[in-house]
């Protein structure tokens, strides 16, 4: 991940995200393009490693949960919906790609970690949405 090509890609993605802050309504398309670029960058950099598909799935899960949590806490609907869609993409990847390409131990660990993450997220979800309810009660 710490090679010149990856660092240039990260710089370009960060610059595009900063440029999006100056746009109007169409900026959501640029954010989604940047999101797809981040997912593709993770894929490109980690798949060649031994057990790389497991690393990609784990990083996608962390990234998607971060989007979901930040989107819920800051009441940004597009962000938490993107996080939820990324989690659905991750589940599809787990069943289609990871079951075919990973050894049994990696599959077991990956499904346990991702399943535990889904359980924790489901448990924490009402508390994450609580900020919206408190803001409505105050106003």
C-alpha positions in Angstrom: 0.0 0.0 0.0 3.0 2.3 0.5 4.1 2.5 -3.1 4.2 5.6 -5.3 1.2 4.5 -7.4 -1.1 3.9 -4.4 0.0 7.2 -2.8 -0.7 9.1 -6.0 -4.1 7.4 -6.2 -4.9 8.4 -2.6 -3.9 12.0 -3.3 -6.1 12.1 -6.4 -9.1 10.7 -4.5 -8.5 13.2 -1.6 -8.2 16.1 -4.1 -11.4 15.0 -5.8 -13.3 14.8 -2.5 -12.1 18.3 -1.6 -13.1 19.6 -5.0 -16.6 18.1 -4.5 -17.2 20.3 -1.5 -17.3 23.3 -3.9 -20.0 21.8 -6.2 -23.7 22.0 -6.1 -26.3 19.2 -6.3 -24.3 17.0 -8.7 -21.5 16.4 -6.1 -23.1 13.2 -5.0 -22.1 11.5 -8.2 -18.5 12.6 -7.6 -18.6 11.3 -4.1 -19.9 8.0 -5.3 -17.1 7.9 -7.9 -14.6 8.5 -5.2 -16.1 5.8 -3.1 -15.8 3.3 -6.0 -12.2 4.4 -6.4 -11.4 3.7 -2.8 -12.9 0.2 -3.0 -11.0 -0.4 -6.3 -7.8 0.9 -4.7 -8.2 -1.5 -1.7 -8.9 -4.4 -4.1 -5.9 -3.6 -6.4 -3.4 -3.2 -3.5 -4.4 -6.2 -1.3 -5.6 -9.0 -3.6 -2.1 -9.9 -4.8 -1.1 -10.7 -1.2 -1.4 -14.2 0.3 -4.9 -14.3 1.6 -5.6 -11.0 0.0 -9.3 -11.5 -0.5 -9.7 -11.8 3.2 -7.8 -8.5 3.7 -10.0 -6.8 1.1 -13.2 -8.1 2.8 -12.0 -6.9 6.2 -11.0 -3.5 4.9 -14.3 -3.1 3.0 -16.2 -4.0 6.1 -14.3 -1.5 8.3 -14.7 1.2 5.6 -18.5 0.5 5.2 -19.1 0.5 8.9 -17.2 3.8 9.3 -19.4 5.3 6.5 -22.5 4.0 8.1 -21.7 5.2 11.6 -20.5 8.6 10.5 -23.5 9.0 8.3 -26.0 8.1 11.0 -24.2 10.3 13.7 -24.1 13.3 11.4 -27.5 12.7 9.8 -26.1 12.4 6.3 -28.5 10.1 4.5 -26.4 9.6 1.4 -23.4 8.6 3.5 -25.1 5.9 5.6 -26.9 4.6 2.6 -23.6 4.3 0.8 -22.2 2.4 3.8 -25.2 0.1 3.8 -24.8 -0.6 0.1 -21.1 -1.3 0.6 -22.0 -3.8 3.3 -24.4 -5.5 0.8 -21.6 -5.6 -1.8 -19.4 -7.1 0.9 -21.9 -9.9 1.6 -22.1 -10.6 -2.1 -18.3 -10.7 -2.3 -18.1 -13.1 0.7 -20.4 -15.6 -1.0 -19.2 -15.3 -4.6 -15.5 -14.6 -4.4 -14.2 -15.5 -0.9 -15.9 -18.9 -0.7 -14.2 -19.9 -3.9 -10.7 -18.4 -3.3 -9.9 -18.7 0.4 -8.7 -21.6 2.5 -11.1 -23.0 5.1 -9.5 -21.2 8.1 -9.7 -17.8 6.3 -13.3 -18.4 5.4 -14.2 -19.4 9.0 -12.4 -16.4 10.5 -13.7 -14.0 7.9 -17.3 -15.1 8.3 -17.0 -14.9 12.1 -15.5 -11.4 12.1 -18.0 -10.0 9.6 -20.9 -11.8 11.3 -19.8 -10.4 14.7 -19.5 -7.0 13.1 -23.1 -7.2 11.8 -24.3 -8.3 15.2 -22.5 -5.4 16.9 -23.8 -2.9 14.3 -27.4 -4.2 14.7 -27.0 -3.8 18.5 -25.6 -0.3 18.3 -27.9 0.9 15.5 -30.7 2.3 17.7 -28.2 4.2 19.8 -26.6 5.7 16.6 -30.0 7.0 15.5 -30.8 8.4 18.9 -29.1 11.7 18.0 -31.8 12.5 15.4 -34.6 11.8 18.0 -32.9 14.0 20.6 -32.5 16.8 18.1 -36.2 16.6 17.3 -37.1 16.7 21.0 -35.0 19.8 21.6 -36.4 21.9 18.7 
